[in-house]
Amino acid sequence: GPASGPAFVSLAGSPTLAFVWRAGIKTLIIGGGTSHDYQRWFRVADLKTLNATEGISANYTETTGGHAHEIARGDVQIISNNKPFADAATKDAIVRHVQSGKGLIGLHPGLWYNWVDWPEYNRRLIGGGARGHDKYGEFEVLVSGPGHPLMRGVLAKFTLQDELYYFEPDAQGTPIKVLATAHSKAKNKDYPQVFVVEQSKGRV
């Protein structure tokens, strides 16, 4: 089933990741790395939530190479890993995925400056990045873009327990449109919490 993880098959003579997809929006979560309980939250909780949502078929993997074929097949990539991508083909496929008009979500650790060998990810795809965050704790999120479809049904303000990321837009990067912010008491500054990256085609 979708939560059982990928199977390895051989395509054109090389080991390649392949997933079982149901009907719906094909959504791949790429997780794995340090400092987060990937199995509990990104695999079990997020995968369960997505697969319980009508019209979505989701898979999860912590393998960060050999994805080019599956990325080309998919509709939405959720980048939540902070471990390195294992091959250039996977990184190139993620860029092509966005250029073709498909969806990408940078989720929590996927918004960090993780990859010094891939600056294009933060600058071009995500529009910036984070290098720090508040200690885990409660903070308030304020919706600044209530008319956007992503914020439909979201309260105008709400609190949650998490790490408030210090996401900074890149002045030379793809512009972002902020939809929700939070105020860091430690930095005495507001930071984007939900935003869209204004790609010419892809939806990020």
Secondary structure as GFF3:
##gff-version 3
##sequence-region A 1 204
A	DSSP	three_ten_helix	2	4	.	.	.	ID=ss1
A	DSSP	beta_strand	7	11	.	.	.	ID=ss2
A	DSSP	beta_strand	14	18	.	.	.	ID=ss3
A	DSSP	beta_strand	25	30	.	.	.	ID=ss4
A	DSSP	pi_helix	38	45	.	.	.	ID=ss5
A	DSSP	alpha_helix	46	51	.	.	.	ID=ss6
A	DSSP	beta_strand	56	61	.	.	.	ID=ss7
A	DSSP	alpha_helix	68	73	.	.	.	ID=ss8
A	DSSP	beta_strand	76	79	.	.	.	ID=ss9
A	DSSP	alpha_helix	88	99	.	.	.	ID=ss10
A	DSSP	beta_strand	103	106	.	.	.	ID=ss11
A	DSSP	three_ten_helix	108	111	.	.	.	ID=ss12
A	DSSP	alpha_helix	119	120	.	.	.	ID=ss13
A	DSSP	pi_helix	121	126	.	.	.	ID=ss14
A	DSSP	beta_strand	128	133	.	.	.	ID=ss15
A	DSSP	beta_strand	137	143	.	.	.	ID=ss16
A	DSSP	three_ten_helix	149	151	.	.	.	ID=ss17
A	DSSP	beta_strand	157	162	.	.	.	ID=ss18
A	DSSP	beta_strand	165	169	.	.	.	ID=ss19
A	DSSP	beta_strand	176	184	.	.	.	ID=ss20
A	DSSP	beta_strand	189	197	.	.	.	ID=ss21
###
